[in-house]
Amino acid sequence: MSKPSIYGLTLAQLTEWLQERGHKKGRAAQVWDYLYRRRVTEFTEMTDLNPQCAELIAEHFTIQTLTEHVKQQSADGTVKFLFRLTDGNLIETVMMRHKFGLSVCVTTQVGCNIGCSFCASGLLAKSRDLSSGEIVEQIMKVQLHLDSAGAGERVSNIVVMGIGEPFDNYTNMSDFIRVVTDHKGLAIGPRHITVSTSGLAKKIIEFADDTEIPVNLAVSLHAPNDELRTRIMKINKAIPIEKLMQAIDYYLEKTKRRITLEYILLKDVNDKKEHALELAELVANRKQLATVNLIPYNPVDEHSQYQRSEQESIRIFYDTLKKQGINCSVRLEHGADIDAACGQLRSKQLRSNDNEAVLA
């Protein structure tokens, strides 16, 4: 059985683990500094750490559980990584360049069970959750990529929007946030982190109550009514819009933080003016704290029934929302010249491997 990642421990957990084994509290801070400030990749590089402590953690943990399998670089600076896990599974991580800094989109599960009909991530059902260490290590791999370039750049923003449903892996996702926000380590501000959910209402309420992780929330809405949302997102059968909105209202009341409603635009499916008006009506009572993020669709080979909305349709949809007083934006596209859709690179790689196996 492979060793767990040391990145999976928060500083408090690492401190407790070492103290239970007879080591001083300060040694945990030393290890932490080596991991996140000096960013070593082997325990042997912790040269001034107590030898017995170094030997103990090396016996029980590993630093590296991800290996780079494929890396795609876009002309706009986007870098998409396909990492192989120790069990052979593949996951995606994406680094995007914005005016406000460098953002990394992380994956929380191997596959996805939500099954949105337009999404590449759900082409394969979930086989397992990622550990908190495997999620943290995605950030560390990107930061090491930046370190190797020598420009002094650092990851400043995180979106938990990769493959999988983050709230379906809530404990590991929460520990990941505690690690990357710790001021003694990577020190990424909570307001620079956004977690996206397909709409798990009970977990939205739990998230609102969790004062230790005051990060931003985005909800994948994608349709303004139950009939349409159920057609493109099967989760709506279990959690219809009314129930979802009740959870969102609880979140807004409890946290007083803004929420982003994600809305992917599918040609002739959910992108008509009447859909925009219906969406505006749904959001109207929440518009002081809600922003609608319109997302142009990245076509996926396996979901050929869906196409990207025309630019004019996107413009009309946006203008309609604005005229109704709804805060909205159109997401800037990144990595258009590589496998842009979430899960697309992984899907292509797995399909290629299957074809090679058949040919063999």
Secondary structure as GFF3:
##gff-version 3
##sequence-region A 1 360
A	DSSP	three_ten_helix	6	8	.	.	.	ID=ss1
A	DSSP	alpha_helix	11	19	.	.	.	ID=ss2
A	DSSP	alpha_helix	25	36	.	.	.	ID=ss3
A	DSSP	three_ten_helix	43	45	.	.	.	ID=ss4
A	DSSP	alpha_helix	51	60	.	.	.	ID=ss5
A	DSSP	beta_strand	66	73	.	.	.	ID=ss6
A	DSSP	beta_strand	79	85	.	.	.	ID=ss7
A	DSSP	beta_strand	90	98	.	.	.	ID=ss8
A	DSSP	beta_strand	101	105	.	.	.	ID=ss9
A	DSSP	beta_strand	109	110	.	.	.	ID=ss10
A	DSSP	three_ten_helix	121	123	.	.	.	ID=ss11
A	DSSP	beta_strand	128	129	.	.	.	ID=ss12
A	DSSP	alpha_helix	132	149	.	.	.	ID=ss13
A	DSSP	beta_strand	155	160	.	.	.	ID=ss14
A	DSSP	three_ten_helix	166	169	.	.	.	ID=ss15
A	DSSP	alpha_helix	170	181	.	.	.	ID=ss16
A	DSSP	three_ten_helix	190	192	.	.	.	ID=ss17
A	DSSP	beta_strand	193	197	.	.	.	ID=ss18
A	DSSP	alpha_helix	201	209	.	.	.	ID=ss19
A	DSSP	beta_strand	216	220	.	.	.	ID=ss20
A	DSSP	alpha_helix	226	232	.	.	.	ID=ss21
A	DSSP	alpha_helix	235	238	.	.	.	ID=ss22
A	DSSP	alpha_helix	241	255	.	.	.	ID=ss23
A	DSSP	beta_strand	259	265	.	.	.	ID=ss24
A	DSSP	alpha_helix	273	283	.	.	.	ID=ss25
A	DSSP	three_ten_helix	284	286	.	.	.	ID=ss26
A	DSSP	beta_strand	290	296	.	.	.	ID=ss27
A	DSSP	three_ten_helix	301	303	.	.	.	ID=ss28
A	DSSP	alpha_helix	311	323	.	.	.	ID=ss29
A	DSSP	beta_strand	327	330	.	.	.	ID=ss30
A	DSSP	alpha_helix	344	359	.	.	.	ID=ss31
###
